[in-house]
Amino acid sequence: MMALAKAKGAVALKSTQAYRRTLRFEKVPREKAEAVFGHPRTALTAQAIQGFEDFIMWRLVELAAKH
């Protein structure tokens, strides 16, 4: 997806997270994200949800930097 976006001229990432939460994204271990993946939000704590969001954002940024 990142390679395709770059090939089509994309130069940046944009996220709507700024409208919902702080932009401070902590480095979260993959294992913590895996532990909550697939569970409904209603079954998760706010801390678990934020940890998953943090992990995903860091992964997206790492992929963007790679491409």
PDB file of N, CA, C, O and CB in Angstrom:
ATOM      1  N   MET A   1       0.822  -1.177   0.000  1.00  0.00           N
ATOM      2  CA  MET A   1       0.000   0.000   0.000  1.00  0.00           C
ATOM      3  C   MET A   1       0.879   1.260   0.000  1.00  0.00           C
ATOM      4  O   MET A   1       0.625   2.205  -0.746  1.00  0.00           O
ATOM      5  CB  MET A   1      -0.942  -0.012   1.206  1.00  0.00           C
ATOM      6  N   MET A   2       1.908   1.256   0.841  1.00  0.00           N
ATOM      7  CA  MET A   2       2.783   2.432   0.906  1.00  0.00           C
ATOM      8  C   MET A   2       3.510   2.643  -0.416  1.00  0.00           C
ATOM      9  O   MET A   2       3.626   3.775  -0.886  1.00  0.00           O
ATOM     10  CB  MET A   2       3.800   2.285   2.048  1.00  0.00           C
ATOM     11  N   ALA A   3       4.000   1.565  -1.017  1.00  0.00           N
ATOM     12  CA  ALA A   3       4.722   1.690  -2.281  1.00  0.00           C
ATOM     13  C   ALA A   3       3.799   2.222  -3.376  1.00  0.00           C
ATOM     14  O   ALA A   3       4.208   3.053  -4.186  1.00  0.00           O
ATOM     15  CB  ALA A   3       5.320   0.334  -2.699  1.00  0.00           C
ATOM     16  N   LEU A   4       2.573   1.750  -3.399  1.00  0.00           N
ATOM     17  CA  LEU A   4       1.607   2.215  -4.390  1.00  0.00           C
ATOM     18  C   LEU A   4       1.291   3.694  -4.193  1.00  0.00           C
ATOM     19  O   LEU A   4       1.245   4.461  -5.154  1.00  0.00           O
ATOM     20  CB  LEU A   4       0.321   1.385  -4.313  1.00  0.00           C
ATOM     21  N   ALA A   5       1.073   4.086  -2.942  1.00  0.00           N
ATOM     22  CA  ALA A   5       0.790   5.491  -2.653  1.00  0.00           C
ATOM     23  C   ALA A   5       1.946   6.377  -3.094  1.00  0.00           C
ATOM     24  O   ALA A   5       1.737   7.442  -3.676  1.00  0.00           O
ATOM     25  CB  ALA A   5       0.513   5.689  -1.158  1.00  0.00           C
ATOM     26  N   LYS A   6       3.171   5.930  -2.813  1.00  0.00           N
ATOM     27  CA  LYS A   6       4.340   6.713  -3.217  1.00  0.00           C
ATOM     28  C   LYS A   6       4.413   6.812  -4.742  1.00  0.00           C
ATOM     29  O   LYS A   6       4.699   7.875  -5.292  1.00  0.00           O
ATOM     30  CB  LYS A   6       5.638   6.082  -2.656  1.00  0.00           C
ATOM     31  N   ALA A   7       4.154   5.699  -5.407  1.00  0.00           N
ATOM     32  CA  ALA A   7       4.201   5.690  -6.871  1.00  0.00           C
ATOM     33  C   ALA A   7       3.173   6.645  -7.473  1.00  0.00           C
ATOM     34  O   ALA A   7       3.373   7.167  -8.569  1.00  0.00           O
ATOM     35  CB  ALA A   7       3.967   4.274  -7.398  1.00  0.00           C
ATOM     36  N   LYS A   8       2.083   6.870  -6.762  1.00  0.00           N
ATOM     37  CA  LYS A   8       1.033   7.771  -7.253  1.00  0.00           C
ATOM     38  C   LYS A   8       1.253   9.214  -6.800  1.00  0.00           C
ATOM     39  O   LYS A   8       0.418  10.079  -7.063  1.00  0.00           O
ATOM     40  CB  LYS A   8      -0.333   7.289  -6.780  1.00  0.00           C
ATOM     41  N   GLY A   9       2.380   9.482  -6.115  1.00  0.00           N
ATOM     42  CA  GLY A   9       2.726  10.849  -5.769  1.00  0.00           C
ATOM     43  C   GLY A   9       2.456  11.274  -4.334  1.00  0.00           C
ATOM     44  O   GLY A   9       2.634  12.446  -4.003  1.00  0.00           O
ATOM     45  N   ALA A  10       2.035  10.360  -3.479  1.00  0.00           N
ATOM     46  CA  ALA A  10       1.796  10.729  -2.075  1.00  0.00           C
ATOM     47  C   ALA A  10       3.113  11.151  -1.432  1.00  0.00           C
ATOM     48  O   ALA A  10       4.157  10.545  -1.670  1.00  0.00           O
ATOM     49  CB  ALA A  10       1.155   9.544  -1.284  1.00  0.00           C
ATOM     50  N   VAL A  11       3.045  12.196  -0.616  1.00  0.00           N
ATOM     51  CA  VAL A  11       4.256  12.695   0.026  1.00  0.00           C
ATOM     52  C   VAL A  11       4.143  12.766   1.546  1.00  0.00           C
ATOM     53  O   VAL A  11       5.092  13.169   2.219  1.00  0.00           O
ATOM     54  CB  VAL A  11       4.590  14.054  -0.514  1.00  0.00           C
ATOM     55  N   ALA A  12       2.990  12.378   2.091  1.00  0.00           N
ATOM     56  CA  ALA A  12       2.802  12.502   3.538  1.00  0.00           C
ATOM     57  C   ALA A  12       1.725  11.540   4.027  1.00  0.00           C
ATOM     58  O   ALA A  12       0.952  10.989   3.243  1.00  0.00           O
ATOM     59  CB  ALA A  12       2.431  13.947   3.912  1.00  0.00           C
ATOM     60  N   LEU A  13       1.698  11.355   5.345  1.00  0.00           N
ATOM     61  CA  LEU A  13       0.628  10.605   5.998  1.00  0.00           C
ATOM     62  C   LEU A  13      -0.309  11.601   6.658  1.00  0.00           C
ATOM     63  O   LEU A  13       0.120  12.665   7.104  1.00  0.00           O
ATOM     64  CB  LEU A  13       1.194   9.584   7.042  1.00  0.00           C
ATOM     65  N   LYS A  14      -1.563  11.263   6.718  1.00  0.00           N
ATOM     66  CA  LYS A  14      -2.525  12.100   7.422  1.00  0.00           C
ATOM     67  C   LYS A  14      -3.375  11.185   8.280  1.00  0.00           C
ATOM     68  O   LYS A  14      -3.784  10.107   7.850  1.00  0.00           O
ATOM     69  CB  LYS A  14      -3.406  12.937   6.430  1.00  0.00           C
ATOM     70  N   SER A  15      -3.632  11.628   9.492  1.00  0.00           N
ATOM     71  CA  SER A  15      -4.443  10.839  10.415  1.00  0.00           C
ATOM     72  C   SER A  15      -5.478  11.735  11.079  1.00  0.00           C
ATOM     73  O   SER A  15      -5.199  12.890  11.401  1.00  0.00           O
ATOM     74  CB  SER A  15      -3.556  10.151  11.479  1.00  0.00           C
ATOM     75  N   THR A  16      -6.653  11.205  11.279  1.00  0.00           N
ATOM     76  CA  THR A  16      -7.699  11.955  11.968  1.00  0.00           C
ATOM     77  C   THR A  16      -7.592  11.786  13.480  1.00  0.00           C
ATOM     78  O   THR A  16      -8.428  12.311  14.215  1.00  0.00           O
ATOM     79  CB  THR A  16      -9.081  11.506  11.485  1.00  0.00           C
ATOM     80  N   GLN A  17      -6.597  11.078  13.951  1.00  0.00           N
ATOM     81  CA  GLN A  17      -6.423  10.857  15.389  1.00  0.00           C
ATOM     82  C   GLN A  17      -6.303  12.169  16.158  1.00  0.00           C
ATOM     83  O   GLN A  17      -6.660  12.230  17.335  1.00  0.00           O
ATOM     84  CB  GLN A  17      -5.190  10.000  15.641  1.00  0.00           C
ATOM     85  N   ALA A  18      -5.813  13.198  15.517  1.00  0.00           N
ATOM     86  CA  ALA A  18      -5.640  14.491  16.193  1.00  0.00           C
ATOM     87  C   ALA A  18      -6.960  15.045  16.703  1.00  0.00           C
ATOM     88  O   ALA A  18      -6.978  15.856  17.629  1.00  0.00           O
ATOM     89  CB  ALA A  18      -4.994  15.496  15.251  1.00  0.00           C
ATOM     90  N   TYR A  19      -8.040  14.624  16.118  1.00  0.00           N
ATOM     91  CA  TYR A  19      -9.354  15.104  16.538  1.00  0.00           C
ATOM     92  C   TYR A  19      -9.938  14.275  17.677  1.00  0.00           C
ATOM     93  O   TYR A  19     -10.958  14.644  18.258  1.00  0.00           O
ATOM     94  CB  TYR A  19     -10.307  15.096  15.363  1.00  0.00           C
ATOM     95  N   ARG A  20      -9.291  13.153  17.996  1.00  0.00           N
ATOM     96  CA  ARG A  20      -9.833  12.238  18.995  1.00  0.00           C
ATOM     97  C   ARG A  20      -8.963  12.060  20.231  1.00  0.00           C
ATOM     98  O   ARG A  20      -9.456  11.686  21.295  1.00  0.00           O
ATOM     99  CB  ARG A  20     -10.055  10.919  18.373  1.00  0.00           C
ATOM    100  N   ARG A  21      -7.681  12.325  20.092  1.00  0.00           N
ATOM    101  CA  ARG A  21      -6.765  12.031  21.188  1.00  0.00           C
ATOM    102  C   ARG A  21      -5.501  12.864  21.068  1.00  0.00           C
ATOM    103  O   ARG A  21      -5.326  13.620  20.113  1.00  0.00           O
ATOM    104  CB  ARG A  21      -6.416  10.542  21.215  1.00  0.00           C
ATOM    105  N   THR A  22      -4.631  12.716  22.042  1.00  0.00           N
ATOM    106  CA  THR A  22      -3.333  13.385  21.989  1.00  0.00           C
ATOM    107  C   THR A  22      -2.507  12.817  20.831  1.00  0.00           C
ATOM    108  O   THR A  22      -2.726  11.686  20.398  1.00  0.00           O
ATOM    109  CB  THR A  22      -2.575  13.222  23.335  1.00  0.00           C
ATOM    110  N   LEU A  23      -1.577  13.597  20.349  1.00  0.00           N
ATOM    111  CA  LEU A  23      -0.699  13.122  19.285  1.00  0.00           C
ATOM    112  C   LEU A  23       0.573  12.472  19.828  1.00  0.00           C
ATOM    113  O   LEU A  23       1.498  12.176  19.071  1.00  0.00           O
ATOM    114  CB  LEU A  23      -0.334  14.271  18.367  1.00  0.00           C
ATOM    115  N   ARG A  24       0.614  12.257  21.105  1.00  0.00           N
ATOM    116  CA  ARG A  24       1.763  11.572  21.707  1.00  0.00           C
ATOM    117  C   ARG A  24       1.563  10.064  21.544  1.00  0.00           C
ATOM    118  O   ARG A  24       0.661   9.483  22.147  1.00  0.00           O
ATOM    119  CB  ARG A  24       1.930  11.960  23.225  1.00  0.00           C
ATOM    120  N   PHE A  25       2.402   9.441  20.732  1.00  0.00           N
ATOM    121  CA  PHE A  25       2.330   8.010  20.476  1.00  0.00           C
ATOM    122  C   PHE A  25       3.548   7.335  21.097  1.00  0.00           C
ATOM    123  O   PHE A  25       4.689   7.612  20.725  1.00  0.00           O
ATOM    124  CB  PHE A  25       2.249   7.716  18.950  1.00  0.00           C
ATOM    125  N   GLU A  26       3.287   6.459  22.035  1.00  0.00           N
ATOM    126  CA  GLU A  26       4.361   5.741  22.724  1.00  0.00           C
ATOM    127  C   GLU A  26       4.764   4.505  21.920  1.00  0.00           C
ATOM    128  O   GLU A  26       3.971   3.959  21.153  1.00  0.00           O
ATOM    129  CB  GLU A  26       3.920   5.337  24.156  1.00  0.00           C
ATOM    130  N   LYS A  27       6.006   4.079  22.111  1.00  0.00           N
ATOM    131  CA  LYS A  27       6.465   2.825  21.519  1.00  0.00           C
ATOM    132  C   LYS A  27       5.875   1.691  22.350  1.00  0.00           C
ATOM    133  O   LYS A  27       6.178   1.566  23.536  1.00  0.00           O
ATOM    134  CB  LYS A  27       8.042   2.745  21.469  1.00  0.00           C
ATOM    135  N   VAL A  28       5.042   0.873  21.736  1.00  0.00           N
ATOM    136  CA  VAL A  28       4.374  -0.233  22.416  1.00  0.00           C
ATOM    137  C   VAL A  28       4.880  -1.537  21.814  1.00  0.00           C
ATOM    138  O   VAL A  28       4.958  -1.657  20.591  1.00  0.00           O
ATOM    139  CB  VAL A  28       2.816  -0.122  22.294  1.00  0.00           C
ATOM    140  N   PRO A  29       5.226  -2.521  22.651  1.00  0.00           N
ATOM    141  CA  PRO A  29       5.690  -3.798  22.110  1.00  0.00           C
ATOM    142  C   PRO A  29       4.611  -4.503  21.282  1.00  0.00           C
ATOM    143  O   PRO A  29       3.423  -4.423  21.593  1.00  0.00           O
ATOM    144  CB  PRO A  29       6.142  -4.707  23.244  1.00  0.00           C
ATOM    145  N   ARG A  30       5.034  -5.173  20.251  1.00  0.00           N
ATOM    146  CA  ARG A  30       4.126  -5.898  19.367  1.00  0.00           C
ATOM    147  C   ARG A  30       3.226  -6.855  20.153  1.00  0.00           C
ATOM    148  O   ARG A  30       2.049  -7.006  19.828  1.00  0.00           O
ATOM    149  CB  ARG A  30       4.921  -6.671  18.313  1.00  0.00           C
ATOM    150  N   GLU A  31       3.769  -7.493  21.173  1.00  0.00           N
ATOM    151  CA  GLU A  31       3.013  -8.460  21.963  1.00  0.00           C
ATOM    152  C   GLU A  31       1.787  -7.825  22.628  1.00  0.00           C
ATOM    153  O   GLU A  31       0.729  -8.448  22.713  1.00  0.00           O
ATOM    154  CB  GLU A  31       3.913  -9.081  23.024  1.00  0.00           C
ATOM    155  N   LYS A  32       1.935  -6.601  23.090  1.00  0.00           N
ATOM    156  CA  LYS A  32       0.798  -5.904  23.708  1.00  0.00           C
ATOM    157  C   LYS A  32      -0.290  -5.618  22.673  1.00  0.00           C
ATOM    158  O   LYS A  32      -1.478  -5.751  22.966  1.00  0.00           O
ATOM    159  CB  LYS A  32       1.263  -4.584  24.367  1.00  0.00           C
ATOM    160  N   ALA A  33       0.107  -5.233  21.482  1.00  0.00           N
ATOM    161  CA  ALA A  33      -0.865  -4.981  20.418  1.00  0.00           C
ATOM    162  C   ALA A  33      -1.543  -6.284  19.997  1.00  0.00           C
ATOM    163  O   ALA A  33      -2.752  -6.313  19.766  1.00  0.00           O
ATOM    164  CB  ALA A  33      -0.182  -4.315  19.204  1.00  0.00           C
ATOM    165  N   GLU A  34      -0.770  -7.346  19.900  1.00  0.00           N
ATOM    166  CA  GLU A  34      -1.338  -8.639  19.517  1.00  0.00           C
ATOM    167  C   GLU A  34      -2.361  -9.130  20.537  1.00  0.00           C
ATOM    168  O   GLU A  34      -3.340  -9.783  20.174  1.00  0.00           O
ATOM    169  CB  GLU A  34      -0.229  -9.675  19.357  1.00  0.00           C
ATOM    170  N   ALA A  35      -2.136  -8.817  21.806  1.00  0.00           N
ATOM    171  CA  ALA A  35      -3.038  -9.279  22.862  1.00  0.00           C
ATOM    172  C   ALA A  35      -4.432  -8.672  22.756  1.00  0.00           C
ATOM    173  O   ALA A  35      -5.398  -9.278  23.220  1.00  0.00           O
ATOM    174  CB  ALA A  35      -2.451  -8.954  24.215  1.00  0.00           C
ATOM    175  N   VAL A  36      -4.561  -7.496  22.158  1.00  0.00           N
ATOM    176  CA  VAL A  36      -5.872  -6.845  22.055  1.00  0.00           C
ATOM    177  C   VAL A  36      -6.470  -6.938  20.654  1.00  0.00           C
ATOM    178  O   VAL A  36      -7.658  -6.675  20.468  1.00  0.00           O
ATOM    179  CB  VAL A  36      -5.757  -5.391  22.457  1.00  0.00           C
ATOM    180  N   PHE A  37      -5.656  -7.310  19.670  1.00  0.00           N
ATOM    181  CA  PHE A  37      -6.133  -7.391  18.291  1.00  0.00           C
ATOM    182  C   PHE A  37      -7.306  -8.363  18.178  1.00  0.00           C
ATOM    183  O   PHE A  37      -7.257  -9.480  18.692  1.00  0.00           O
ATOM    184  CB  PHE A  37      -4.993  -7.822  17.355  1.00  0.00           C
ATOM    185  N   GLY A  38      -8.358  -7.918  17.496  1.00  0.00           N
ATOM    186  CA  GLY A  38      -9.512  -8.771  17.256  1.00  0.00           C
ATOM    187  C   GLY A  38     -10.585  -8.716  18.319  1.00  0.00           C
ATOM    188  O   GLY A  38     -11.670  -9.269  18.137  1.00  0.00           O
ATOM    189  N   HIS A  39     -10.297  -8.051  19.434  1.00  0.00           N
ATOM    190  CA  HIS A  39     -11.293  -7.923  20.496  1.00  0.00           C
ATOM    191  C   HIS A  39     -12.150  -6.680  20.256  1.00  0.00           C
ATOM    192  O   HIS A  39     -11.636  -5.667  19.780  1.00  0.00           O
ATOM    193  CB  HIS A  39     -10.607  -7.852  21.887  1.00  0.00           C
ATOM    194  N   PRO A  40     -13.438  -6.735  20.573  1.00  0.00           N
ATOM    195  CA  PRO A  40     -14.265  -5.531  20.418  1.00  0.00           C
ATOM    196  C   PRO A  40     -13.809  -4.427  21.359  1.00  0.00           C
ATOM    197  O   PRO A  40     -13.372  -4.695  22.478  1.00  0.00           O
ATOM    198  CB  PRO A  40     -15.742  -5.857  20.672  1.00  0.00           C
ATOM    199  N   ARG A  41     -13.913  -3.194  20.904  1.00  0.00           N
ATOM    200  CA  ARG A  41     -13.501  -2.052  21.734  1.00  0.00           C
ATOM    201  C   ARG A  41     -14.200  -2.071  23.090  1.00  0.00           C
ATOM    202  O   ARG A  41     -13.616  -1.683  24.102  1.00  0.00           O
ATOM    203  CB  ARG A  41     -13.802  -0.730  21.011  1.00  0.00           C
ATOM    204  N   THR A  42     -15.440  -2.520  23.105  1.00  0.00           N
ATOM    205  CA  THR A  42     -16.213  -2.533  24.357  1.00  0.00           C
ATOM    206  C   THR A  42     -15.626  -3.491  25.387  1.00  0.00           C
ATOM    207  O   THR A  42     -15.929  -3.390  26.576  1.00  0.00           O
ATOM    208  CB  THR A  42     -17.660  -2.915  24.074  1.00  0.00           C
ATOM    209  N   ALA A  43     -14.786  -4.419  24.933  1.00  0.00           N
ATOM    210  CA  ALA A  43     -14.173  -5.382  25.842  1.00  0.00           C
ATOM    211  C   ALA A  43     -12.779  -4.950  26.292  1.00  0.00           C
ATOM    212  O   ALA A  43     -12.116  -5.668  27.040  1.00  0.00           O
ATOM    213  CB  ALA A  43     -14.098  -6.740  25.177  1.00  0.00           C
ATOM    214  N   LEU A  44     -12.335  -3.776  25.837  1.00  0.00           N
ATOM    215  CA  LEU A  44     -10.976  -3.310  26.116  1.00  0.00           C
ATOM    216  C   LEU A  44     -10.990  -2.072  27.003  1.00  0.00           C
ATOM    217  O   LEU A  44     -11.948  -1.300  27.011  1.00  0.00           O
ATOM    218  CB  LEU A  44     -10.237  -3.009  24.811  1.00  0.00           C
ATOM    219  N   THR A  45      -9.918  -1.908  27.738  1.00  0.00           N
ATOM    220  CA  THR A  45      -9.757  -0.692  28.535  1.00  0.00           C
ATOM    221  C   THR A  45      -9.283   0.439  27.619  1.00  0.00           C
ATOM    222  O   THR A  45      -8.771   0.196  26.527  1.00  0.00           O
ATOM    223  CB  THR A  45      -8.747  -0.919  29.712  1.00  0.00           C
ATOM    224  N   ALA A  46      -9.461   1.660  28.074  1.00  0.00           N
ATOM    225  CA  ALA A  46      -8.979   2.817  27.315  1.00  0.00           C
ATOM    226  C   ALA A  46      -7.470   2.725  27.113  1.00  0.00           C
ATOM    227  O   ALA A  46      -6.955   3.103  26.061  1.00  0.00           O
ATOM    228  CB  ALA A  46      -9.345   4.137  28.036  1.00  0.00           C
ATOM    229  N   GLN A  47      -6.770   2.225  28.115  1.00  0.00           N
ATOM    230  CA  GLN A  47      -5.312   2.082  28.025  1.00  0.00           C
ATOM    231  C   GLN A  47      -4.932   1.052  26.957  1.00  0.00           C
ATOM    232  O   GLN A  47      -3.978   1.265  26.209  1.00  0.00           O
ATOM    233  CB  GLN A  47      -4.724   1.670  29.394  1.00  0.00           C
ATOM    234  N   ALA A  48      -5.660  -0.051  26.879  1.00  0.00           N
ATOM    235  CA  ALA A  48      -5.378  -1.076  25.871  1.00  0.00           C
ATOM    236  C   ALA A  48      -5.641  -0.540  24.460  1.00  0.00           C
ATOM    237  O   ALA A  48      -4.875  -0.808  23.535  1.00  0.00           O
ATOM    238  CB  ALA A  48      -6.233  -2.335  26.131  1.00  0.00           C
ATOM    239  N   ILE A  49      -6.717   0.209  24.309  1.00  0.00           N
ATOM    240  CA  ILE A  49      -7.047   0.791  23.005  1.00  0.00           C
ATOM    241  C   ILE A  49      -5.970   1.775  22.575  1.00  0.00           C
ATOM    242  O   ILE A  49      -5.517   1.745  21.431  1.00  0.00           O
ATOM    243  CB  ILE A  49      -8.420   1.492  23.051  1.00  0.00           C
ATOM    244  N   GLN A  50      -5.561   2.639  23.482  1.00  0.00           N
ATOM    245  CA  GLN A  50      -4.527   3.614  23.143  1.00  0.00           C
ATOM    246  C   GLN A  50      -3.211   2.913  22.816  1.00  0.00           C
ATOM    247  O   GLN A  50      -2.504   3.327  21.897  1.00  0.00           O
ATOM    248  CB  GLN A  50      -4.326   4.611  24.298  1.00  0.00           C
ATOM    249  N   GLY A  51      -2.878   1.873  23.545  1.00  0.00           N
ATOM    250  CA  GLY A  51      -1.660   1.123  23.250  1.00  0.00           C
ATOM    251  C   GLY A  51      -1.684   0.527  21.854  1.00  0.00           C
ATOM    252  O   GLY A  51      -0.681   0.562  21.142  1.00  0.00           O
ATOM    253  N   PHE A  52      -2.830  -0.020  21.462  1.00  0.00           N
ATOM    254  CA  PHE A  52      -2.963  -0.585  20.119  1.00  0.00           C
ATOM    255  C   PHE A  52      -2.836   0.514  19.067  1.00  0.00           C
ATOM    256  O   PHE A  52      -2.130   0.350  18.072  1.00  0.00           O
ATOM    257  CB  PHE A  52      -4.316  -1.319  19.968  1.00  0.00           C
ATOM    258  N   GLU A  53      -3.514   1.623  19.290  1.00  0.00           N
ATOM    259  CA  GLU A  53      -3.419   2.754  18.361  1.00  0.00           C
ATOM    260  C   GLU A  53      -1.972   3.240  18.249  1.00  0.00           C
ATOM    261  O   GLU A  53      -1.494   3.542  17.156  1.00  0.00           O
ATOM    262  CB  GLU A  53      -4.336   3.912  18.820  1.00  0.00           C
ATOM    263  N   ASP A  54      -1.291   3.310  19.370  1.00  0.00           N
ATOM    264  CA  ASP A  54       0.108   3.744  19.371  1.00  0.00           C
ATOM    265  C   ASP A  54       0.963   2.803  18.530  1.00  0.00           C
ATOM    266  O   ASP A  54       1.768   3.250  17.713  1.00  0.00           O
ATOM    267  CB  ASP A  54       0.652   3.814  20.809  1.00  0.00           C
ATOM    268  N   PHE A  55       0.785   1.504  18.731  1.00  0.00           N
ATOM    269  CA  PHE A  55       1.562   0.516  17.973  1.00  0.00           C
ATOM    270  C   PHE A  55       1.316   0.682  16.473  1.00  0.00           C
ATOM    271  O   PHE A  55       2.259   0.720  15.683  1.00  0.00           O
ATOM    272  CB  PHE A  55       1.199  -0.922  18.421  1.00  0.00           C
ATOM    273  N   ILE A  56       0.050   0.780  16.090  1.00  0.00           N
ATOM    274  CA  ILE A  56      -0.294   0.889  14.670  1.00  0.00           C
ATOM    275  C   ILE A  56       0.294   2.169  14.056  1.00  0.00           C
ATOM    276  O   ILE A  56       0.823   2.134  12.945  1.00  0.00           O
ATOM    277  CB  ILE A  56      -1.827   0.867  14.489  1.00  0.00           C
ATOM    278  N   MET A  57       0.203   3.281  14.764  1.00  0.00           N
ATOM    279  CA  MET A  57       0.748   4.533  14.220  1.00  0.00           C
ATOM    280  C   MET A  57       2.255   4.418  14.006  1.00  0.00           C
ATOM    281  O   MET A  57       2.765   4.813  12.957  1.00  0.00           O
ATOM    282  CB  MET A  57       0.435   5.717  15.162  1.00  0.00           C
ATOM    283  N   TRP A  58       2.969   3.879  14.993  1.00  0.00           N
ATOM    284  CA  TRP A  58       4.411   3.706  14.830  1.00  0.00           C
ATOM    285  C   TRP A  58       4.724   2.798  13.644  1.00  0.00           C
ATOM    286  O   TRP A  58       5.673   3.054  12.904  1.00  0.00           O
ATOM    287  CB  TRP A  58       5.028   3.132  16.111  1.00  0.00           C
ATOM    288  N   ARG A  59       3.935   1.741  13.457  1.00  0.00           N
ATOM    289  CA  ARG A  59       4.167   0.830  12.336  1.00  0.00           C
ATOM    290  C   ARG A  59       3.947   1.552  11.004  1.00  0.00           C
ATOM    291  O   ARG A  59       4.730   1.389  10.068  1.00  0.00           O
ATOM    292  CB  ARG A  59       3.239  -0.400  12.439  1.00  0.00           C
ATOM    293  N   LEU A  60       2.887   2.341  10.923  1.00  0.00           N
ATOM    294  CA  LEU A  60       2.622   3.087   9.698  1.00  0.00           C
ATOM    295  C   LEU A  60       3.739   4.084   9.396  1.00  0.00           C
ATOM    296  O   LEU A  60       4.161   4.227   8.248  1.00  0.00           O
ATOM    297  CB  LEU A  60       1.287   3.816   9.805  1.00  0.00           C
ATOM    298  N   VAL A  61       4.208   4.764  10.423  1.00  0.00           N
ATOM    299  CA  VAL A  61       5.289   5.735  10.234  1.00  0.00           C
ATOM    300  C   VAL A  61       6.582   5.026   9.802  1.00  0.00           C
ATOM    301  O   VAL A  61       7.308   5.528   8.945  1.00  0.00           O
ATOM    302  CB  VAL A  61       5.525   6.539  11.539  1.00  0.00           C
ATOM    303  N   GLU A  62       6.861   3.880  10.388  1.00  0.00           N
ATOM    304  CA  GLU A  62       8.053   3.112   9.997  1.00  0.00           C
ATOM    305  C   GLU A  62       7.960   2.695   8.523  1.00  0.00           C
ATOM    306  O   GLU A  62       8.937   2.803   7.782  1.00  0.00           O
ATOM    307  CB  GLU A  62       8.216   1.855  10.903  1.00  0.00           C
ATOM    308  N   LEU A  63       6.789   2.223   8.108  1.00  0.00           N
ATOM    309  CA  LEU A  63       6.614   1.833   6.696  1.00  0.00           C
ATOM    310  C   LEU A  63       6.731   3.035   5.769  1.00  0.00           C
ATOM    311  O   LEU A  63       7.319   2.936   4.692  1.00  0.00           O
ATOM    312  CB  LEU A  63       5.252   1.151   6.491  1.00  0.00           C
ATOM    313  N   ALA A  64       6.176   4.163   6.182  1.00  0.00           N
ATOM    314  CA  ALA A  64       6.270   5.372   5.356  1.00  0.00           C
ATOM    315  C   ALA A  64       7.724   5.799   5.201  1.00  0.00           C
ATOM    316  O   ALA A  64       8.148   6.184   4.111  1.00  0.00           O
ATOM    317  CB  ALA A  64       5.442   6.519   5.971  1.00  0.00           C
ATOM    318  N   ALA A  65       8.477   5.733   6.273  1.00  0.00           N
ATOM    319  CA  ALA A  65       9.901   6.111   6.202  1.00  0.00           C
ATOM    320  C   ALA A  65      10.675   5.167   5.292  1.00  0.00           C
ATOM    321  O   ALA A  65      11.600   5.582   4.593  1.00  0.00           O
ATOM    322  CB  ALA A  65      10.532   6.114   7.608  1.00  0.00           C
ATOM    323  N   LYS A  66      10.295   3.911   5.305  1.00  0.00           N
ATOM    324  CA  LYS A  66      10.959   2.911   4.475  1.00  0.00           C
ATOM    325  C   LYS A  66      10.741   3.204   2.983  1.00  0.00           C
ATOM    326  O   LYS A  66      11.628   2.977   2.160  1.00  0.00           O
ATOM    327  CB  LYS A  66      10.442   1.503   4.825  1.00  0.00           C
ATOM    328  N   HIS A  67       9.564   3.704   2.655  1.00  0.00           N
ATOM    329  CA  HIS A  67       9.219   3.927   1.242  1.00  0.00           C
ATOM    330  C   HIS A  67       9.414   5.372   0.844  1.00  0.00           C
ATOM    331  O   HIS A  67       9.171   5.733  -0.307  1.00  0.00           O
ATOM    332  CB  HIS A  67       7.779   3.513   0.970  1.00  0.00           C
TER     333      HIS A  67
END
